[in-house]
């Protein structure tokens, strides 16, 4: 199986590297982030935390609810390869919130589209 668990400390290092290579990326309200093969949802969750806690984003969205809505509606995206993984990831990412939270997470196995060179086209279809 290709469903290999990524330890949290590795996810944190990955996001640290993302920030190191793109200084200030978590303070930009129009910067988007995508996990093309979500498994647990841990990667997106770490990105949401960084965005939510960022001082620049806090200035732009001082109301915590509005900040979360902006992050989930405009900044984070993800694809999960199966229904069960989709449910696990979405529950992990949004489980802190009671009620419905609008998000950009979809059930789609991106691997076959990446292999065919059609992933960019498929992403455009999904996220018009």
TAJO-V964673 format. One line per field, one symbol per residue. psi: psi as a letter, one per 40 degrees, with the letter a starting at -180 (. if undefined). burial: + if it has 24 or more other C-alpha atoms within 12 Angstrom, else -. Layout:
psi = ???
burial = ???
This chain:
psi = ieghhhidddddddddddddeghedeeheehihihegicdedddddddddddehddddddgdhddddddddddedhiihhdidddddddddddeddhhahhhifhihhgedddddefeddddddddf.
burial = --------------+---------+++++--+++++++++++++++++++++-+--++--------+++++++++++++++---++--+++-++--------++++++++------------+-----
